[in-house]
Amino acid sequence: MIHAASLLIIEDDPDVARSLQDGLQREGFAVAWRNNGLDGMAYVRDHNPQLIILDVRLPDGSGFDFCRALRRAGHKQPILMLTARREELDKVLGLEMGADDYMTKPFGLRELVARVRALLRRSYGDLAAGDSNVIYAGDLTIDLNSAEVKRGPHTVNLTPTEYRLLIYLARHPGQALSRAQILRAVWDDDTGIESERTVNVHMRRLREKVEPNPSAPTLILTVPGVGYRLVG
């Protein structure tokens, strides 16, 4: 399964949010929406979208504060802030809090899409342009043409087995895959206790390379009694 770039809109005005969501989806993006900062932060923690569109005025606090909180929590994806105000101080404050770009309402959808694509290219390279031979998995981009895996601009060096393992998980996002399924798909082998332990060993090594904190994985999750699941 090939994934569109994943975006999150944090915006309390439902008319604005739905308009943005519909427009961005028509441009080929996968777009989620949350109407307050706390729910937005929870979504980022659980789903790790590749870009966040964050309104300055939210019902439960300032977008500036949520932007700063996201950065302090270690979330590095680009943040595009939206505001109805035009003061230069707001723009400077947003950028100082960790935002990557800033747009003042009202604005055209075409400009927003251009800004989003520019931020994705800047953060993830040309793989973010919508190439059908690119798989997105969390904050990773996988180029099927070159067999290259990147986190942001940085290349992740995988062994051939680790690469096949990641590809198999990424083609089944959100699906609980048994060790036997993984073994057959990646190793083309029969199942067995020792062989399934081999899956565990390679999964641990893969996590060490693709997880920000391998001891507390957020991308490749263990499904007790079954196997593993890549977060969708």
N, C-alpha and C positions, 0 to 999 in steps of 0.2 A: 504493500500500500504506500503510495507517495503522498506526503503530507504537505499541505499549504502552510506558509508561515503563520504561526499562531500569535494572535494579538489579544490584548485585554483592554476594554474600555472601562474606566472608572468614572462615572458621570451620573449625577442624580436626576437630571432632567430626562424623562423617558422618551420624549419626542426627539430630542437631540441625539440621545444614545441609539435609538432604533434607526434613525436616519443614517448615522455614521456606520452602524453595524451592517445595515443593508447595503450601503454603498461600498464598503470595504469587502464584503462578501462577494459582491458582483465583480470585484477586481481580483478575486481568487484567494483572498485571505480567509483563514479560520478565525472567527471573531467571537469572543465571549464578552459579556457585559455584567458589571456589578454596580449597584447604585449607591454605595457608600465605601468609605476608605477601609474600614475593618474587614468587610467582606472581600474587598479587592485584595487586601494583603493576604488573607487566607487563601484566596484563589492562586495568587502568585506562589505562595508556599507549597501548595498541593500540586499545581499544574505547570509552573515555571514557563509562562508564555515567553515568546521571543521579543516582544515589544509591548510597552504599556502606554496607553493614552490616558492621561490623568488630569481631571478637571481641578482647578484651584479651589473652587468653592464646593464643599461637600457637607452633607447634613451632620456628620459626626466629626468634623475637624477640617483643618486646612490641608489642601493638596500639597503645600510646601512641606508640612510636617510629615505627611505620609511618604512623600518622596524621600525625605531624609531618613525616615524609619526603614524604608526598603533598602537603601544603600547601607545603612548600619547593620541590617540583617544579612548582608552579603549578596544581595541580588544585583547583578551587574548588567541586566538587559537594558537597552535604551528606553528612556522615558521621554515622551512628548507631552508637555503640559499645555492645557487649554485654559483660557481665561476670557472674561468679557471686558476686562479692564485693559487700559492701554499704557499705564504708567511704566516708564522705563525701569523704575525700582523693582516692580514685580518681576520683570524679566530677569534682571540681575539676581534677585533673590532666588528665583526658581533654579537658575543655572548654578548658583552657589550651593543649593541644597542637593545637587546631583543630577538635575534634569539635563537632557542632551539637546532638546530643542523646545521651542515655545511658539504657540500660535494664539492669536487674538481673535475671538468671535466678533462678528461673523466671518467665516472663511468658506472658500469653495472646496468641494470634495476633491477636485482635481489637484489642488495644491496640497491638501492633506495626504492624498495617495503618494504624491511625489516626495513629500517629506518623509513619509513612512518608509518608502522604498530606499531613499537615500540613507536613512538611519540603519536599515537592515544591511545595506551594502557596506556601510562604514563599520558595522559591528561584526558581521559574519562573512564579509567578502561577497564576491559576485554570485556565490551560490544562492543568495537570497533573492535573486531576480526572478525566480519562478521556473527554473529549469526543471523539466519533467523527470530528469535523471538525478534528482536530488531528494534525499529523504531527510526530514527533520525529526529529531528525537530529543525532546527536552531542549536544551540549549546547544545540542550538537547538530552539525550539518554533515551529511554523508554524500559525497559525490560518487555516484555509481560508475561514472566514466573513468575517473582516475583512481577509484578505490581510496580516496582521501577522506579522513574524518577530521573535523575541526570543531573546536570550542571557541567561538568568537574568531579572532584572527589566528589563533594558535592551532597548529597541527597536533593531533593525538596519534601517537605511533602505536599501532596495534599489530600483533602477529596475524598471519593469515587466518588462523583458527578463531582468534578473538574478533577479527573483522566479520567472518561468516556468522559468528554467534550474535554480534550486534545487529547485523542485517536481518537475521531471522527474527529477533525480538522486535526490531523496528517495523517490520512488515506486518506484525500482529499487535499493534498498540492496544493496551488495556486488556489483552487476553491472557488468562492464566495458562501457561504452557507447562506441561509435565516434563520431567527430566527425560523420560522416554521419547517424547515428541522432539525435544531439542536434540537428543542424541541421534535420532534417525535423520533429522533435517541437516544437522551440521557435520556429523561424523559418518552418516550413512551406515550405521552399525546397529546390531541387535542390542537390546537393553540387558542390563545385569547390574548387580550391586556395585562391582568395581567400576563399570563403565559410568554408572550414574554418579559415582563419586568423582569421576573425571570431569563431569559437567560442573559439579560444585567447585572444583579447583579452578577451572577456566573462568567460571562466573566470578569468583573472587578476584582473579587477576584482571578481568575486564572492569570490574567495579573500581579497582585501584587506579585505573587510567581514565575512567569517564565520570566518576562520581566526585563532587567537590569534597565530600567527607565519606570515604568508603565504609567507615564503621557505622554510619547512619545513612544508608543509601536513600535517595529520593527519586532516582530515575529507574533503576532496576530493583524491583521489590521481590522479596521472598513471599511466596504463597504457601503457608503451612500445609503440609500434607499433599501438596501438588507439585510445585516447582517454582517458576519465576514469572514475573509480569513486568513489562515495560510500561511505565505510566503513560496513558493515552493523552 
